[in-house]
Amino acid sequence: MRRLAELAVAGLPLALGLLLGTLWWIAEPAATSDLAPLHLLLFVVAVAGTELLPMRQPGGRPVPTSTAVIATVALLGAAPPIVAAVGGVGYVVARLARRQAPDPGALVLRVVGGWTLAGVAAAGALLDVQWTGTATQGGAVPALDLGAGALVAVAIVVGMPTYQTLTRTPGRLEFLPRRAAEAIARSWLAGVAVASTALLGGIVHEVLGGWTLPTMLIPLFAARIGLEHFADATRAYDQTIRAMSRLPEQLGTVEPEHGVRVGRLAVSVGLELGLEADLLVDLEHAAHLHELGRIRMDHDLEGATRRDLADAGASIVRETASLDRVAEIIAASGDPYGAPRSVAVPARIIAACCDVDDYGADASGDARRQEMMVRLVRDVGDLEVVAALSRVLDRAPAVEV
Amino acid sequence: VETTPARLLVFTGLVGAGGAALISVGALRVSAAAAFFAIIAVLLSESFVTHVREQADASLTNVVVLVSLLYGGAALAVVATAGSLIPFARRAATPRTSRVAFNVGQLAISAAIAGLVFEGLLRLLGGSFPDAGSLIAISVAAVTYSLVNQGLVSVVITLVTKEPARSVVRSLGPGTAMQIPYVGLAVLAAVLLIFVSPWALVLMVVPAAIARFALLSYERVDEAYDRLVRAFVKAIEVKDLYTRGHSERVARLSVAVAEELGVPYDERRLTRYAALLHDVGKIGVPLCVINKPGPLDEDEFEHIKQHPTIGADILRDIDFLAPAIDIVRYHHERLDGAGYPYGIGGDDLSQIVRIVTAVDAFDAMTSTRSYRQAFGVEDAIAELRRCAGRQFDAEVVEALTRTIDRIGWVPTTDFASSSELHGHAIPAGTLEDRVRPEVSG
């Protein structure tokens, strides 16, 4: 049943895109134009080349730079089957060049995506707002259909991340709009770079012909280099924090991978409670580092309370300037009842998830589970957090607790 | 440039005056509106120079010059370079006047020569923009611009540093290939400007602005990352009394030695992080062993032997550090295979491992530890030399010696307070470390 619902969520927008693309294509056959076979071949080669270079923004899903090339073909007025074929063939060529079998799901996405973009461009062309330049010596006049350009840009910057949210983010339906907005916020720079490149290609193709692709992609690649650097540095940062979570485990007083497991569980609970994206990131970092205090209290762990540990951990984390809120969450997790309002929810999530992980696999039986929940309510004192945690555990009892 | 030799002054003066003359002549031959926009464009591009990496800054000034060339010919390209005056004046170091005069002048001269080449080729090949002839002409002009530009700069470098002209000329090559993307950008911009509308330039500027924004953010995250790694190291040193400051010192000296050996920038960066983190595994070694005054017994030494493996395990999931993990894992191995914990030989030890191993031992010897006092720099170097070839890489040891001569080194004698030592006095000790001579750091 759940699988069917997921299929419907993923499939409906695709079917809609196919349908709209077809309808507008039929309604506005005059808007489609023929591209020279040589140029189509160049476009396929460009799609294959750019397929290998997706663009990542920190925290966001990669935006394929090949979208810029496919959208250019759509803006040049090619019919949906042509655009779909350029995207699909380019993708297959890229996979084969890497000696990988094409992934059927990804291929369907490219074909339907291309078809939809062509339909979107055709729909925009119905508005009939042209931007024309001056004639070259050869008589060619560069032009762009502004309606088509605007709709294609919106489809790339807003439509693509929204669709990815629909298909990939777990959690409750009521948070979907916010998740979609966050997904757009996390990839809009890459999206804008791709969209403006597509518009650029659509304009200059009339003048530059075969030279369009090598020139139009240069600014995009510059943006890609910058964004990749940015994303790499951010990822190194996250991974280093995860590695720090292993430090207390080396002392033998914490179960291996405890920090990583608590982090995973805490993020699921945070998603369930609809925490905003920034806070989720800090929640995950704090969960990874919540036992760090143990390395400072090495010799006198005996009498140490949860609060002492949390304070010691927070003081270590505070020494890194940009992790202030993480330190605050860790400190507050030592005293879930008295936690300051701003960080109460993440602090209680961590305290609860830490307890659940300490219970270990024993908590699988119903009686044990009930006992654990009662204790959680007593220790954490936040019914909403415990209820969300309970729902997460129900959904995936194999959270390897 | 602290003292300005007369020859240098004459040269920069000539370049500055030549540039000024060219700009004046050019100004008579272009329309005021075109000149205004071209000058503003250069002013902006020089104001937004983006630091890409060490010793590499990206600016779009040469794109603006090429677009001016395509749009209004050599005269406009030369006049455009006047826009660099204000940005240069704002960031030039002393002696300001001659630096600014030279920089603006060399841009104008480069633009003028590239412009003459472009116009000559265009006449020779016929046709007009954007046909094949004009694309060839602009490509050759771009390479000319870059060569003249770098040529003039290298004359100044030769005059200042007395570096042989040959090695300066050799460094000119790579810049030529870098002109290809700039030519593409210039052609694209010129098409938009000439056939579409100046407003369409926004479509090009947006990705460039995103690239700049992302690179600036990258620098910010990279700095934060640096602080994080240092906090990581500090977290370990909370536990380990005798290595306080050790990781920082090993990192600093390792990078200096890597520079001395001509290790490329990316690997030097990696060297820094690997050296900072080389002892993280000590967190898994019992406190009483680490801070024990006096020699270790076999059991205790077995504990110590584990720290490179534990360290590599802690860092295993940091993709960026993947090439550095072997450095952490092998920093107690020896060329002759008698090191620990794996006992692998020199064939498996990269240059960076060899650097960190030698520097680690050097800092260990020149700092006071719980089991002995610090040794002098001379003694430590003599000991490294004695073990070169068997324990340490001879080339690395020599590079380390040269580096120490250059930057100086003060042994670290301020050890933790006596209360932390629980009343034990630190013995004078010998150069031979705790259990066997090859054990260090």
Interface residues (C-beta under 8 A of the other chain):
Chain A: P58 W131 G133 T134 A135 T136 Q137 P142 L189 A190 V192 A193 S196 T197 L199 L200 I203 V204 V207 L208 W211 P214 T215 M216 I218 P219 L220 F221 A222 A223 R224 I225 G226 L227 H229 F230 D232 A233 T234 R235 A236 Y237 Q239 T240 I241 R242 A243 M244 R246 L247 Q250 L251 L292 I295 R296 D298 H299 I316 V317 E319 T320 A321 S322 L323
Chain B: S128 P130 L135 P181 G184 L185 V187 L188 V191 L192 I194 F195 V196 S197 A200 V202 L203 M204 V206 P207 A208 I210 A211 R212 F213 A214 L215 S217 Y218 V221 D222 A224 Y225 R227 L228 V229 R230 A231 F232 K234 A235 I236 V238 K239 V280 G281 I283 G284 L287 I310 D313 I314 L315 R316 D317 I318 D319 F320 L321
